[in-house]
Amino acid sequence: MENKPKFVQSVVCKDCDEPVELNREIQVGEIIECQNCGAEMEVISLDPLEISLIEPKAALIRYAITFLFPPLAGLTAQALSKLIR
């Protein structure tokens, strides 16, 4: 299995079966979003090309980790630093 980026024109959405136009290089681990239904898919393999649908629960967890936890962690750190002073 090769991990170098690979140029891909399009893939078929695993949720709505519509083509997802890419026309760019992709790599393993990359997240692709369907322009038609909004489903998120992860690139599992490049040779052969394999993508996997990310379930809504996993997408929600990824969103929380990316956008919610960092600000909350920052607020917690600020509150703790004030208590320590």
Legacy VTK file of the C-alpha trace (Angstrom):
# vtk DataFile Version 3.0
C-alpha trace
ASCII
DATASET POLYDATA
POINTS 85 float
0.000 0.000 0.000
1.481 3.323 -1.105
1.072 6.461 1.017
2.252 9.120 -1.466
-0.457 11.619 -2.471
-2.395 10.490 -5.525
-4.267 12.616 -8.082
-7.954 11.679 -8.132
-10.621 13.181 -10.389
-13.651 11.963 -8.460
-15.009 9.365 -6.065
-18.516 8.068 -5.483
-20.156 9.113 -2.213
-20.673 6.144 0.095
-23.904 7.697 1.372
-25.820 9.110 -1.627
-23.949 7.364 -4.495
-23.364 10.687 -6.294
-19.950 11.570 -7.748
-17.747 13.808 -5.608
-15.499 15.913 -7.836
-11.969 16.302 -6.481
-9.513 16.970 -9.335
-6.609 17.147 -6.866
-4.119 15.039 -4.965
-5.430 13.241 -1.904
-3.671 11.221 0.779
-4.472 8.497 3.287
-6.324 9.877 6.305
-7.747 12.850 4.434
-11.415 13.688 4.968
-13.547 14.255 1.869
-16.955 15.911 2.094
-19.718 15.145 -0.413
-20.915 18.344 -2.068
-24.349 16.774 -2.583
-25.332 15.358 0.831
-22.595 16.603 3.199
-21.449 13.106 4.180
-17.839 12.851 5.326
-15.583 10.081 4.076
-12.029 9.160 5.031
-9.413 8.019 2.531
-8.366 4.554 3.755
-6.096 3.486 0.889
-4.765 4.975 -2.339
-3.804 1.837 -4.250
-6.423 0.570 -4.630
-8.433 3.703 -3.843
-10.674 3.028 -0.863
-12.817 5.472 1.087
-14.974 4.854 4.125
-18.050 6.724 5.296
-17.543 8.463 8.626
-20.608 7.861 10.722
-22.368 10.986 12.043
-21.422 10.106 15.629
-17.724 9.970 14.704
-18.027 13.261 12.809
-19.644 14.865 15.861
-16.864 13.617 18.137
-14.229 14.924 15.713
-16.022 18.305 15.643
-16.125 18.454 19.445
-12.437 17.609 19.767
-11.470 20.160 17.122
-13.712 23.102 17.991
-15.149 22.707 21.492
-12.476 21.157 23.695
-9.592 23.577 22.954
-11.513 26.693 24.073
-12.839 24.861 27.134
-9.352 23.639 28.000
-8.094 27.204 27.667
-10.783 28.499 29.999
-9.994 25.774 32.512
-6.288 26.602 32.357
-7.039 30.295 32.906
-9.279 29.524 35.877
-6.656 27.228 37.429
-3.886 29.777 36.943
-5.984 32.383 38.791
-6.536 29.971 41.672
-2.823 29.214 41.931
-1.809 32.895 42.116
LINES 1 86
85 0 1 2 3 4 5 6 7 8 9 10 11 12 13 14 15 16 17 18 19 20 21 22 23 24 25 26 27 28 29 30 31 32 33 34 35 36 37 38 39 40 41 42 43 44 45 46 47 48 49 50 51 52 53 54 55 56 57 58 59 60 61 62 63 64 65 66 67 68 69 70 71 72 73 74 75 76 77 78 79 80 81 82 83 84
